Amino acid sequence: MTLAAPALAALAAVVAALAAALLLRWRGALPVAVPNDRTLHVAPLPRVGGLAIWAGLAPVVWLAPALPAMRIALWAPAWLLLFAVSLRDDVKSVAIGARLAVHAIAATWFAVALFAGTGVAPAWIALAALAVAWSLNLYNFMDGSDGLAAAMAVIGFGAYGAALALRGEPSALPLCVAAATVPVLVVNLPPARMFLGDVGAVPLGFLAAALGLGGIAADAWSAWFPILVFLPFVADATATLARRVLARERFWQPHRAHYYQRLHRLGAGHAGTLAAYAVLMLGCAASAVACAWAAPQWGVLALTAWCAVHAGFFAAIDYHWRRGAPS
């Protein structure tokens, strides 16, 4: 008998909670993130909390029914490669060139595997690979303030699952990812007791793109849907990169110029930043699910409207930043 999605999600959450508790118990033996002038934290904390997410997902992912375009054989090899290099980076830094090369290989492998034999033009496969590579990196960029990346995972993958369930499609896989992230969100809320680390953020960013593209390939949703679901992260990372490129800054170097980082440094702190972005996350995800279920023709308009909201939000942050940027 195949377990129902709620039962699988509950199992994922329980196992992830046990794993998170063990990680906290053994935190003295874990690699730590040391504060520096590029981070928003003032105390060293364990940085491999993402391991609890994958511990929760591991027992159920083999049991979770999935659309053919989301089956584990498509994404697991690339995911495992990203998991390995990200864990290594958390324990002992990996050179940026090597990391980016692995990211490119994983993204390309998945894109080719997803569209093999479908007649999709090579240009579209290359674009899909670029989208995956950008997603896993931007998710990692956005994992710099307490609760932010974990909240986006719970809401984003929860939205994927809700959209599939409303269509009567298998929803267990994204719902299990969301459920396994809940216990990690609890220990990552302000003040955080543990960070996701690269081993959490990079594979989550990969899955956000991989399942999003899988849903497009399976005609479960339109291209606007995954973009709208994860728009708070996509908009912040993309707008920040564009601003730094236009300013002729060394955009490849670590920095504290993301909008969420600026909001934090303007006085919102971890809690205020999470609250503001959680509103955006919930609004975008709810709009995406509602449109996908009841009015797909309104999806592009909803995406455009939320892009305008984000532009106004970022403009307000820029305005206050210009009036008195903190050191």
C-alpha positions in Angstrom: 0.0 0.0 0.0 1.3 3.5 -0.9 1.3 5.9 2.0 -0.7 9.0 1.6 1.1 12.4 1.2 0.1 13.6 4.7 1.5 10.4 6.3 4.7 10.7 4.4 5.1 14.4 5.3 4.5 13.6 8.9 7.1 10.9 8.9 9.6 13.3 7.2 8.9 16.0 9.9 9.4 13.5 12.8 12.7 12.2 11.4 13.9 15.7 10.7 13.0 16.8 14.2 15.0 13.9 15.7 18.0 14.7 13.5 17.8 18.4 14.4 17.7 17.5 18.1 20.8 15.3 17.6 22.7 18.0 15.7 22.0 20.5 18.5 23.1 17.9 21.1 26.4 17.4 19.2 26.8 21.0 18.2 30.2 21.2 19.8 31.6 18.8 17.2 30.0 20.4 14.2 31.6 22.9 11.8 30.7 26.5 12.7 30.0 29.7 10.8 32.4 32.3 12.2 31.1 35.9 12.1 33.0 38.4 9.9 32.4 41.8 8.3 30.3 40.2 5.5 27.8 38.4 7.8 24.9 39.6 9.9 25.7 37.4 12.9 27.8 38.2 16.0 28.4 34.7 17.4 29.6 31.5 15.9 26.9 28.8 15.3 26.8 25.3 13.8 26.3 25.5 10.1 25.1 22.1 8.9 21.5 22.3 10.0 20.4 21.3 6.5 21.5 17.8 7.3 18.4 17.4 9.3 16.2 18.2 6.3 17.8 15.5 4.2 17.7 13.0 7.1 13.9 13.6 7.2 13.5 13.3 3.4 15.7 10.2 3.0 13.3 7.6 4.4 10.3 8.9 2.5 11.6 10.1 -0.9 11.6 6.5 -2.2 8.0 6.0 -1.1 6.6 9.3 -2.3 4.7 9.1 -5.6 5.7 11.7 -8.1 5.0 13.0 -11.6 7.2 11.3 -14.2 9.0 14.6 -14.7 9.7 14.8 -11.0 10.8 11.2 -10.4 13.9 10.7 -8.2 16.0 9.2 -11.0 16.0 12.5 -12.8 17.3 14.7 -10.0 19.0 12.5 -7.5 22.4 12.2 -9.2 22.7 15.9 -9.6 21.4 16.5 -6.1 23.9 14.0 -4.6 26.8 15.8 -6.3 25.6 19.2 -5.0 25.1 17.7 -1.5 28.6 16.3 -1.4 30.4 19.4 -2.5 28.3 21.6 -0.3 28.9 19.5 2.8 32.6 19.6 2.0 32.4 23.4 1.7 30.8 23.6 5.1 33.5 21.5 6.7 36.4 22.9 4.8 36.1 25.6 2.1 36.1 24.5 -1.5 37.6 26.9 -4.1 34.9 29.0 -5.8 36.0 27.8 -9.2 35.5 24.1 -8.2 32.2 24.9 -6.6 30.8 26.7 -9.7 32.1 23.9 -11.9 30.2 21.3 -9.9 27.1 23.6 -9.9 27.3 23.8 -13.7 27.7 20.1 -14.2 24.8 19.3 -11.9 22.5 21.8 -13.5 23.4 20.7 -17.0 23.0 17.0 -16.2 19.5 17.6 -14.8 18.4 19.7 -17.7 19.6 17.2 -20.2 18.0 14.3 -18.3 14.7 16.1 -17.9 14.3 16.9 -21.6 16.1 13.9 -23.2 14.0 12.5 -26.0 11.4 15.2 -25.9 12.5 17.1 -29.0 13.1 20.3 -26.9 15.6 22.6 -28.7 19.2 22.7 -27.2 18.7 26.4 -26.6 15.8 25.7 -24.2 17.8 23.0 -22.4 20.7 25.4 -22.0 18.3 28.0 -20.6 16.9 25.4 -18.2 20.4 24.5 -17.0 21.1 28.2 -16.4 17.9 28.6 -14.4 18.9 25.6 -12.2 22.4 27.0 -11.7 21.1 30.4 -10.8 18.4 29.0 -8.4 20.8 26.9 -6.3 23.2 29.9 -6.1 20.6 32.6 -5.3 19.1 30.3 -2.6 22.6 30.1 -1.0 23.0 33.9 -1.3 19.7 34.5 0.5 20.6 32.2 3.4 22.1 34.9 5.5 19.5 36.0 8.0 17.8 33.9 10.6 14.8 31.9 9.4 14.8 33.3 5.8 15.9 30.3 3.7 14.0 27.7 5.9 10.8 29.8 5.8 11.1 30.1 2.0 11.5 26.3 1.7 8.4 25.6 3.9 6.2 28.0 2.0 7.6 27.4 -1.5 7.6 23.6 -1.5 4.3 23.7 0.4 2.9 25.8 -2.5 4.2 23.2 -5.0 2.5 20.5 -3.1 -0.8 22.4 -2.7 -0.9 23.2 -6.4 -0.4 19.5 -7.3 -2.9 18.3 -4.8 -5.6 20.7 -6.1 -5.0 19.2 -9.5 -5.3 15.6 -8.2 -1.6 15.0 -9.0 1.0 13.3 -6.7 2.0 15.9 -4.2 4.0 13.9 -1.6 7.5 14.9 -2.8 7.3 18.7 -2.4 5.1 18.3 0.7 7.8 16.1 2.3 10.5 18.6 1.6 8.4 21.3 3.2 7.6 19.2 6.2 11.2 18.1 6.7 12.2 21.8 6.8 9.8 22.7 9.5 11.9 21.4 12.5 15.0 23.2 11.0 13.0 26.4 10.7 12.2 26.1 14.4 15.9 26.0 15.4 16.8 28.6 12.7 14.2 31.2 13.8 15.6 34.4 15.5 17.7 34.0 17.4 19.1 31.1 15.4 20.6 28.2 17.2 21.8 26.6 13.9 22.3 27.6 10.3 21.2 25.6 7.2 24.7 25.9 5.8 25.6 25.3 2.1 24.5 21.7 2.6 21.0 22.9 3.2 20.7 25.9 1.0 22.3 24.7 -2.2 20.4 21.5 -2.6 17.1 23.3 -1.6 17.7 25.8 -4.4 18.4 23.0 -6.8 15.2 21.2 -5.8 13.2 24.5 -6.1 14.2 24.7 -9.8 14.2 21.0 -10.5 10.7 20.4 -9.3 9.5 23.7 -10.8 10.9 22.7 -14.2 9.5 19.2 -13.7 6.0 20.6 -13.2 6.3 22.7 -16.4 7.5 19.6 -18.3 4.6 17.6 -16.9 2.1 20.4 -17.8 1.2 20.7 -14.1 1.7 24.4 -14.1 2.9 27.2 -16.4 6.4 28.8 -16.4 5.2 31.7 -14.3 4.2 29.5 -11.4 7.6 28.5 -9.9 9.0 32.0 -10.5 6.0 33.6 -8.6 6.3 31.0 -5.7 9.9 31.8 -5.1 9.8 35.4 -6.2 11.0 37.0 -3.0 14.3 35.2 -3.4 14.5 35.5 -7.2 13.8 39.2 -7.1 16.2 40.1 -4.3 19.2 38.1 -5.7 18.6 39.2 -9.3 18.0 42.8 -8.5 21.1 42.9 -6.2 23.3 41.3 -8.9 22.0 43.8 -11.6 22.6 46.8 -9.3 26.1 45.7 -8.5 26.9 45.0 -12.2 25.6 48.4 -13.2 27.6 50.0 -10.5 30.7 48.2 -11.8 31.3 46.5 -8.5 33.1 43.2 -8.1 29.8 41.4 -7.9 31.5 38.0 -7.5 33.0 38.9 -4.1 31.1 38.3 -0.8 29.1 41.3 0.3 26.3 42.6 2.4 24.4 44.4 -0.3 21.3 42.2 -0.7 18.1 43.9 0.1 17.4 41.7 3.0 20.8 42.5 4.4 20.3 46.2 3.9 16.9 45.9 5.6 18.5 44.1 8.5 21.3 46.7 8.8 18.8 49.6 8.7 17.4 48.4 12.0 14.9 45.6 11.2 17.2 42.9 12.6 16.7 39.3 12.0 13.1 39.2 13.3 12.0 42.2 11.4 13.6 41.1 8.2 12.0 37.6 8.5 8.6 39.2 9.1 8.8 41.4 6.1 10.0 38.7 3.8 7.5 36.2 5.2 4.6 38.5 4.1 6.1 38.6 0.6 6.6 34.8 0.6 3.0 34.0 1.8 1.5 36.6 -0.6 3.3 35.3 -3.6 2.8 31.6 -2.8 -0.9 32.1 -2.1 -1.4 34.1 -5.3 0.4 31.5 -7.3 -1.6 28.6 -6.0 -4.9 30.4 -6.4 -4.2 31.4 -10.0 -2.9 27.9 -10.9 -6.0 26.3 -9.4 -8.8 28.8 -10.4 -7.5 31.1 -13.1 -4.2 30.2 -14.8 -4.8 33.0 -17.3 -4.2 35.5 -14.5 -0.8 34.1 -13.6 1.3 36.4 -15.6 -0.6 39.4 -14.3 -0.2 38.2 -10.8 3.6 37.8 -11.3 3.8 41.3 -12.8 1.9 42.7 -9.9 4.1 41.1 -7.3 7.2 42.2 -9.2 5.9 45.7 -8.9 5.4 45.2 -5.1 8.9 44.0 -4.8 10.3 46.9 -6.8 8.5 49.3 -4.5 9.8 47.5 -1.5 13.4 47.6 -2.8 13.0 51.2 -3.7 12.0 52.1 -0.2 15.0 50.2 1.2 17.2 52.1 -1.3 15.7 55.4 -0.3 16.4 54.9 3.4 19.8 53.5 2.6 20.8 56.6 0.7 19.6 58.8 3.6 22.0 57.1 6.1 23.6 53.8 5.3 25.0 52.1 8.4 28.7 51.3 8.5 
